[in-house]
Amino acid sequence: MIDRIKNFFSKNVLEPEDQGVKTEQLAAAALLVEVMVIDGDLDEQELASISQTLCQILSLSSEQVDELISLSRDEVAEATSLYQFTREINTHFSTEQKMNLLTAMWRVAFADGHLDKHEEGIIRRVADLLHILHSDYIRCKLAARDQS
């Protein structure tokens, strides 16, 4: 599984002079996908929100984003904990980038017009693992709600 993801990043994301895979980007994508799948309802609006966010964050084509989402779904299905994703985010993201990611997660949760308790729960756990203050957690939630 990890080899397919590394190959994707090598072909599509990394500059030729880059040597390592940007695992923090995969981790961000996986967390967004996790919000989408946690309620058991794979909504097209949530998928569109993830695609738009990934296009903006990673500057990828829609075909590349579709492939990354597919790889992320596989990674989420095999994941045993959120820690493997949040560890990468904590290592590589600034506080502002973490806040942007959390806001994006909220946008995915609000995309279908219904905030499921499981979606809210997973975002809360991610916020805790990313060391986001509760006031910032609420600020991200309100910003995403106002955008939807």
C-alpha positions, 0 to 999 in steps of 0.5 A: 500500500505505501509503495503505491502512495509513494509512487503517486507522490513521486510522479505527481507532487514532488519536484524532481530534486525532492528526495522524500515523500511529503507524507504530511500531505497524504496525512492531511488527505487521509484526515479529510477522507476520514471525516467523509467516511466516519458517518458511513454516508459517502456524500458527493458534496463531502467528496467535492469539498475534499477535492476542492481543498486538495486542489488548493493545498497541493496544486494538483489536477482533478484526476490527480486528486481523484487518485490521491483520494482513492489512495487515502481511502485505502490508507484510512481503511487500513489505519488503526489510529489517527496518531499515524496521520496527526504525527506527520501533521504535528511534525510538518505543519505550522499552527496556521496550517493546522488551523486551516486543516481543521477548518477544511475538516469542518467544511467536509463535515458541513458539506452535506448539510448535516453534522453527524456526531461521529464527524464532530467526534473525530474532528475533536480527537484530531484537534486534541492530537494536533494540540489545538486549543478549544477556542481555536477548535470552535473558531475553525468550526464557526468559520467552516459553518459560515462558509457553507 
